[in-house]
């Protein structure tokens, strides 16, 4: 079952080494190999986000496969889902704007010359 799950991940663009790493990480956390049904559910949830291929690959490499469907469901509720700074699903766009504008910076600049 683990090899079928790895094959599904490789079909999405992960290298065999990356797919094996995702499977090993899942097995360490949960005590069983990555299941085909878990991968299929995560990939289906990922497809709903309509991310660019590189963004989807980054999520598959870094996110927990078991948590990915819930994270994708939360991301569908936000206006902006992908954070290019964090390279992950993010809620930084959901933060409210500051109520007061920031005070202007306090900077004094002097330009002077000394002549001999």
Buried (B, 14 or more C-beta within 10 A) or exposed (E): EBEBBBEBBBEBBBEEEBBBBBBEBBEEEBEEBBBBEBBEBBBEBBEEBEBEEEBBBBBBBEBBBBEBBEBBEEBEEEEEBBBEEEBBBBEEEEEEEEEEEEEEEEEEEEEEEEEE
